[in-house]
Amino acid sequence: KRTVVLTMKASVIEMFLVLLVTGVHSNKETSKKIKRPKFTVPQINCDVKAGKIINPEFIVKCPAGCQDPKFHVYGTDVYASYSSVCGAAVHSGVLDNSGGKILVRKVAGLSGYKGSYSNGVQSLSLPRWRESFIVLESKPKKGVTYPSALTYSSSKSPAPQAGETTKAYQRPPIPATTAQPVTLMELLAVTVAVATPTILPSPSPSAASTTSIPRPEPVGQRSQEMDLWSATTYTSSQNRPGADPGIQRQDPSGAAFQKPVRADVGLDCKIDLSFLIDGSTSIGKRRFRIQKQLLAGVAQALDIGPAGPLMGVVQYGDNPATHFNLKTHMNSRDLKTAIEKITQRGGLSNVGRAISFVTKNFFSKANGNRSSAPNVVVVMVDGWPTDKVEEASRLARESGINIFFITIEGAAENEKQYVVEPNFANKAVCRTNGFYSFHVQSWFGLHKTLQPLVKRVCDTDRLACSKTCLNSADIGFVIDGSSSVGTGNFRTVLQFVTNLTKEFEISDTDTRIGAVQYTYEQRLEFGFDQYSSKPDILNAIKRVGYWSGGTSTGAAINFALEQLFKKSKPNKRKLMILITDGRSYDDVRIPAMAAHLKGVITYAIGVAWAAQEELEVIATHSARDHSFFVDEFDNLYQYVPRIIQNICTEFNSQPRN
């Protein structure tokens, strides 16, 4: 027996050694055949933005012609990922307009990006962005493998260039982990932990059928919804001694609507808030009541009062109507009582019309609007609107209104053909980063939005749409007071300055105005911090006296940068509006470049004998939007609307991230 066992062991060992040697030989043969693939540099177009590329570090080849201003760049040296990769490479000086290879490295987002003019590219300023990148010469690091194919963040990726392939984004594997073979005994030894499921009461049959009823009937309208939620599915709090009426409720799934708890929003929540509630026929009576319960919860959590938040309610259907404005109720108790008395109006779901109504009528001084408090609108939508919201929302945002959307139970697959405006919430909200929108899958879960909603509307530092083109700038007027202007024409120039100033919202926290007059010398007429109301500013402009002398425009720009804009607030857009009637006695190129590098947006207005080429050098790129020539002083007033429009267009062209 021992001899037989030893013989069998020897045979097994011999077979193992044969297999081992065969495997090693096979691996050697395979390794000889496999060649390391040659690294090919991916090519991209000029319009590809860094944010669309997932890879944290990569080498790419840019084509020629990326100096074109249509390829927008944001920042200097460190660029927001919303920028054109190749445009940033030209701006940074790593490439010229003929193109070439570059190394791109992603870095953290910044709280602000300064625009500048460099290497034939005018980059723009941006308040903040979630991600940045830097551009370096294409010298790969030793030991670092760069991708031959770029990974894009969406299916709408740029078309690959010759020699480039693209791939969809996949979750990166966990580092330093390798799948190992598992033996049968190890597999049997594994203990699987199973979480105990939470058992919920079964929903009533009527509730379960809610999603099966089609909303649109006929096309463009939403059918009247059956009142599916029986009154017996609610737990009546009024029958319990000491209960808070109208707060404790139970939905058909058995989950109770919790009594609202005061949100931890601090003591400095001062906003003017309007709720746009859905009163369309399709919402049904029970859902309409759940909507009112959310409003009551917000009213209690906010602690309504004259020194804090104020709240009004507008209901929409076919047409919007105000139930009460900002000054109607000055405490949470009265506001909750008023909310309870709101009745459903019925009709379609014309959200766009309702937003236009609020923009034009709600936030007025007569309705209790306070200039010191941000304007906030929370729009509640059951399903989808029956009209378009994009244009109405744009006008609201440009008026300084912060729009939030709460959408409940979106369109099912067979209903999407009836949606008037796909992706309507993203087209409407103040920013498309998720902060301003909530999507609730079911009315049963609406109460869960209470706490996050209250915290967001009170986070005034993030209410970005409170800042508009008319209330967020430090504007410095640089006025030519040379002898060629003359006393009468100088008063005309001051009237032009007055007309421009009247268009802005003036205060210490809104737009601020300063002025410099120059000849051979320079004089600070008043600084940004000297006057904080529009009447005071207009009176100060009237008191400016005509100086008379030569024309040193370059020195005047340097003086304005030092005496005015050096004291500008970091969160303000810096605008310089220079008015001159002649050619400068000194060089304007270096001072103008200094202004551009410091992020000062410069408008140059020339009259009579002003030199067009100097105006274009002084003005921020593009010159056609920032430089203007007028043949006579009396025609200056004609350019006020165009200048204001250009200022606002530039402000509103910033991406809504």
Residue pairs with C-beta under 8 A, 6 or more apart in sequence:
37 148
39 146
39 148
40 148
40 163
40 164
41 59
41 60
41 61
41 101
41 138
41 148
42 58
42 59
42 60
42 61
42 147
42 148
42 149
42 150
42 160
42 161
42 163
42 164
43 60
43 61
43 62
43 63
43 160
43 161
43 162
43 163
43 164
44 60
44 61
44 62
44 85
44 86
44 150
44 158
44 161
44 164
45 63
45 86
45 158
45 159
45 161
46 62
46 63
46 65
46 66
46 68
46 71
46 84
46 86
46 87
47 71
47 84
47 158
48 84
48 85
48 86
48 158
49 81
49 82
49 83
49 84
49 85
50 79
50 81
50 82
50 83
50 85
50 88
50 104
50 106
50 131
50 133
51 81
51 82
51 131
51 153
52 152
52 153
52 154
52 157
52 158
53 85
53 104
53 150
53 151
53 152
53 153
54 150
54 151
54 152
54 153
54 169
55 106
55 147
55 150
55 151
56 105
56 106
57 103
57 104
57 105
57 106
57 144
57 146
58 103
58 104
58 146
58 147
58 150
59 101
59 102
59 103
59 104
59 138
59 140
59 146
60 85
60 101
60 102
60 104
60 150
61 99
61 100
61 101
61 102
61 161
62 85
62 86
62 89
62 95
62 99
62 100
62 101
62 102
63 86
63 99
64 97
64 98
64 99
65 97
65 99
66 84
66 86
66 87
66 89
66 90
66 95
66 97
66 99
67 87
67 90
67 97
67 119
67 120
67 121
68 87
69 121
69 122
69 621
69 622
71 84
71 86
71 87
72 82
72 83
72 84
72 87
72 124
73 79
73 83
73 84
73 87
73 88
73 91
73 121
73 122
73 123
73 124
74 80
74 82
74 83
74 113
74 115
74 123
74 124
74 125
74 126
74 129
75 83
75 88
75 110
75 113
75 114
75 115
75 123
75 126
75 132
76 91
76 113
76 114
76 115
76 116
76 118
76 123
76 597
77 92
77 134
78 107
78 110
78 113
78 132
78 133
78 134
79 88
79 91
79 92
79 113
79 123
79 132
79 133
79 134
79 135
80 109
80 110
80 113
80 126
80 129
80 131
80 132
81 106
81 109
81 129
81 130
81 131
81 132
81 133
82 126
82 129
82 655
82 657
83 123
83 133
85 102
85 104
85 133
85 135
86 95
86 99
86 102
87 121
88 123
88 133
88 135
89 95
89 102
89 135
90 96
90 97
90 119
90 120
90 121
91 116
91 118
91 119
91 121
91 123
92 118
92 119
92 134
92 135
93 118
93 119
94 102
94 135
94 136
94 137
95 102
96 119
97 120
100 138
101 138
102 135
102 136
102 137
102 138
103 135
103 136
103 137
103 138
103 139
103 140
104 133
104 134
104 135
104 136
105 133
105 134
105 136
106 131
106 132
106 133
107 131
107 132
107 133
107 134
108 131
108 132
109 128
109 129
109 130
109 131
109 132
110 128
110 129
110 132
111 127
111 128
112 125
112 126
112 127
112 128
112 570
113 125
113 126
113 127
113 128
113 129
113 132
114 125
114 598
114 599
115 122
115 123
115 124
115 125
115 126
115 596
115 599
116 122
116 123
116 596
116 597
116 599
117 123
117 593
117 596
117 597
117 620
117 621
122 596
122 620
122 621
122 622
124 654
125 573
125 599
125 601
126 654
126 655
127 464
127 571
127 654
129 657
130 433
130 657
140 146
148 164
148 165
149 164
149 165
149 166
149 167
150 164
150 166
151 166
151 167
151 168
151 169
151 170
152 158
152 166
152 168
152 169
153 169
155 168
157 166
160 166
200 253
200 254
200 255
201 253
201 254
203 252
203 253
203 254
204 230
204 233
204 252
206 228
206 229
206 230
206 252
207 228
207 229
207 233
207 252
207 253
209 228
210 228
211 409
211 412
213 223
213 225
213 226
214 223
214 412
214 414
214 415
215 222
215 223
215 225
215 282
215 383
215 411
215 415
215 418
216 222
216 223
216 415
216 418
217 223
219 418
220 386
220 418
220 420
221 348
221 386
222 280
222 281
222 282
222 348
222 349
222 383
222 386
223 282
224 281
224 282
225 281
225 282
225 283
225 284
226 284
227 284
227 285
227 286
228 284
228 286
229 251
229 252
229 284
229 286
229 287
233 250
233 251
233 252
234 249
234 250
235 248
235 249
235 250
235 256
237 243
237 244
237 245
237 246
237 247
237 248
237 249
238 245
244 259
246 293
246 296
246 336
246 340
247 257
247 259
247 260
247 293
247 296
247 297
248 256
248 257
248 258
248 259
249 256
249 257
249 290
249 293
250 256
250 257
251 257
251 290
251 443
251 444
252 444
253 444
255 444
257 290
257 293
257 447
258 447
260 296
260 297
260 298
260 300
260 301
260 450
261 301
261 451
262 300
262 301
262 303
263 301
263 302
263 450
263 451
263 454
263 455
263 458
264 455
265 301
265 302
265 454
265 455
265 458
266 458
267 308
268 460
269 302
269 303
269 308
269 309
269 458
269 460
270 307
270 308
270 309
270 370
270 372
270 373
270 460
271 309
271 310
271 373
271 374
271 375
271 376
271 457
271 458
271 460
271 463
272 309
272 310
272 326
272 363
272 368
272 369
272 370
272 373
272 374
272 375
272 376
273 302
273 309
273 310
273 311
273 312
273 376
273 377
273 378
273 457
274 311
274 312
274 313
274 314
274 326
274 358
274 362
274 363
274 375
274 376
274 377
274 378
275 295
275 298
275 311
275 312
275 313
275 314
275 377
275 378
275 380
276 314
276 315
276 316
276 320
276 351
276 354
276 355
276 358
276 377
276 378
276 379
276 380
277 291
277 292
277 295
277 313
277 314
277 315
277 316
277 342
277 380
278 288
278 291
278 315
278 316
278 349
278 380
278 381
278 382
279 288
279 315
279 316
279 317
279 344
279 345
279 346
279 347
280 316
280 317
280 346
280 347
280 348
280 349
280 382
280 386
281 317
281 346
281 347
281 348
282 349
282 382
282 383
283 291
283 344
283 382
285 344
287 382
287 408
287 443
288 344
290 443
290 446
290 447
291 380
291 446
292 339
292 340
292 342
293 447
294 380
294 446
294 447
294 449
294 450
295 313
295 339
296 336
296 339
296 340
297 447
297 450
298 311
298 450
298 453
298 454
299 311
299 332
299 335
299 336
299 339
300 332
300 336
301 450
301 451
301 454
302 308
302 309
302 311
302 332
302 454
302 458
303 309
303 332
304 310
304 311
304 329
304 330
304 331
304 332
304 335
305 330
305 331
306 330
309 373
309 458
310 326
310 327
310 330
310 368
310 370
310 373
311 326
311 329
311 335
312 322
312 323
312 324
312 325
312 326
312 328
312 362
312 367
312 368
313 322
313 323
313 324
313 338
313 339
313 342
314 320
314 321
314 322
314 323
314 354
314 357
314 358
314 362
315 321
315 323
315 342
315 344
315 345
316 349
316 350
316 351
316 353
316 354
316 357
317 345
317 346
317 347
317 348
317 349
317 350
318 347
318 348
318 350
319 347
319 350
319 353
320 350
320 353
320 354
320 357
320 358
321 345
322 361
322 362
323 338
323 342
324 338
325 362
325 367
325 368
326 367
326 368
326 369
326 370
327 367
327 368
328 338
328 368
329 335
329 338
348 386
348 387
349 381
349 382
349 383
349 384
349 385
349 386
349 387
350 385
350 386
350 387
351 379
351 381
351 385
351 386
351 387
351 389
351 424
352 385
352 387
352 388
352 389
352 390
352 391
352 392
352 393
353 387
353 392
354 379
355 377
355 379
355 389
355 392
355 393
355 396
355 403
355 428
356 392
356 395
356 396
358 377
358 396
358 401
359 392
359 395
359 396
359 399
359 401
361 367
362 369
363 369
363 375
363 399
363 401
369 375
371 505
371 507
372 509
374 400
374 402
374 460
374 463
374 466
375 399
375 400
375 401
375 402
375 466
376 401
376 402
376 404
376 457
376 463
377 396
377 401
377 402
377 403
377 404
378 404
378 405
378 406
378 453
378 457
379 403
379 404
379 405
379 406
379 428
380 406
380 408
381 405
381 406
381 407
381 408
381 425
382 408
382 409
383 407
383 408
383 409
383 410
383 411
383 415
384 407
384 410
384 411
384 418
384 419
384 420
384 421
384 424
385 420
385 421
385 424
386 420
387 420
388 420
388 421
388 424
389 421
389 424
389 427
389 428
390 421
390 424
390 427
390 428
393 403
393 427
393 428
393 429
396 403
397 403
397 430
397 465
398 468
398 469
398 648
398 652
399 468
400 465
400 466
400 467
400 468
400 471
401 465
402 430
402 436
402 457
402 463
402 464
402 465
402 466
403 428
403 429
403 430
403 436
403 465
404 429
404 430
404 436
404 437
404 438
404 453
404 456
404 457
405 425
405 428
405 429
405 436
405 437
405 438
406 437
406 438
406 440
406 446
406 449
406 453
407 425
407 437
407 438
407 439
407 440
408 439
408 440
408 442
408 443
408 446
409 440
409 441
409 442
409 443
410 439
411 418
411 419
416 422
421 427
425 437
425 439
426 432
426 437
429 436
429 437
430 436
430 463
430 464
430 465
430 656
431 464
431 465
431 656
431 657
432 656
432 657
433 657
435 456
435 462
436 456
438 449
438 452
438 453
440 446
440 448
440 449
456 462
457 463
460 466
468 505
468 648
468 651
469 647
469 648
469 650
469 651
469 652
470 503
470 504
470 505
470 511
470 648
471 504
471 505
471 510
471 511
472 510
472 511
472 571
472 572
472 573
472 651
473 504
473 511
473 512
473 572
473 573
473 574
473 575
473 647
474 511
474 512
474 514
474 528
474 564
474 565
474 568
474 569
474 572
474 573
474 574
474 575
475 501
475 504
475 511
475 512
475 513
475 514
475 575
475 576
475 577
476 513
476 514
476 515
476 516
476 528
476 560
476 564
476 565
476 574
476 575
476 576
476 577
477 497
477 513
477 514
477 515
477 516
477 577
477 578
477 579
478 515
478 516
478 518
478 556
478 557
478 560
478 576
478 577
478 578
478 579
479 493
479 494
479 497
479 515
479 516
479 517
479 518
479 525
479 544
479 579
480 493
480 518
480 519
480 551
480 553
480 556
480 578
480 579
480 580
480 581
480 582
481 490
481 517
481 518
481 519
481 546
481 547
481 548
481 549
482 519
482 548
482 549
482 550
482 551
482 581
482 582
483 519
483 548
483 549
483 550
484 551
484 581
484 582
484 608
484 609
485 493
485 546
485 581
487 546
489 581
489 607
489 633
490 546
491 546
492 633
492 634
492 636
493 579
493 633
493 636
494 541
494 542
494 544
495 636
495 637
496 579
496 636
496 637
496 640
497 515
497 541
497 577
497 579
498 538
498 541
498 542
499 637
499 640
500 577
500 640
500 643
500 644
501 513
501 534
501 537
501 538
501 541
502 534
502 538
503 640
503 644
504 510
504 511
504 513
505 511
506 512
506 513
506 531
506 532
506 533
506 534
506 537
507 532
507 533
508 529
508 532
512 528
512 529
512 532
512 569
512 572
513 526
513 528
513 531
513 537
514 524
514 525
514 526
514 527
514 528
514 530
514 564
515 524
515 525
515 526
515 540
515 541
515 544
516 522
516 523
516 524
516 525
516 556
516 559
516 560
516 563
516 564
517 523
517 525
517 544
517 547
518 551
518 552
518 553
518 555
518 556
518 559
519 547
519 548
519 549
519 550
519 551
519 552
520 549
520 550
520 551
520 552
520 555
520 585
521 549
521 552
522 552
522 555
522 556
522 559
522 560
522 563
523 547
524 559
524 563
524 564
525 540
525 544
526 540
527 563
527 564
527 567
528 564
528 567
528 568
528 569
529 567
530 540
531 537
531 540
550 585
551 580
551 582
551 583
551 584
551 585
552 584
552 585
552 586
553 578
553 580
553 584
553 586
553 588
553 614
553 618
554 584
554 586
554 587
554 588
554 589
554 590
554 591
554 592
555 586
555 591
556 578
557 576
557 578
557 588
557 591
557 592
557 594
557 595
557 618
558 591
558 594
560 576
561 591
561 594
561 595
561 598
561 600
565 574
565 576
565 595
565 598
565 600
568 574
573 601
573 651
574 598
574 599
574 600
574 601
575 600
575 601
575 602
575 603
575 647
576 595
576 600
576 601
576 602
576 603
577 603
577 605
577 643
578 602
578 603
578 604
578 605
578 618
579 605
579 607
579 636
580 604
580 605
580 606
580 607
580 610
581 606
581 607
581 608
581 609
581 610
581 633
582 608
582 609
582 610
582 611
583 609
583 610
583 611
583 614
584 611
584 614
588 614
588 617
588 618
589 617
592 602
592 617
592 618
595 602
596 602
596 620
596 621
601 620
601 626
601 650
602 618
602 619
602 620
602 626
603 619
603 620
603 626
603 627
603 628
603 643
603 646
604 614
604 615
604 616
604 618
604 619
604 626
604 627
604 628
605 615
605 627
605 628
605 629
605 630
605 636
605 639
605 643
606 612
606 614
606 615
606 627
606 628
606 629
606 630
607 629
607 630
607 631
607 632
607 633
607 636
608 630
608 631
608 632
608 633
610 629
612 627
612 629
615 623
615 627
615 628
615 629
616 623
616 627
618 627
619 626
619 627
620 626
625 646
625 650
626 646
628 639
628 642
628 643
630 636
630 638
630 639
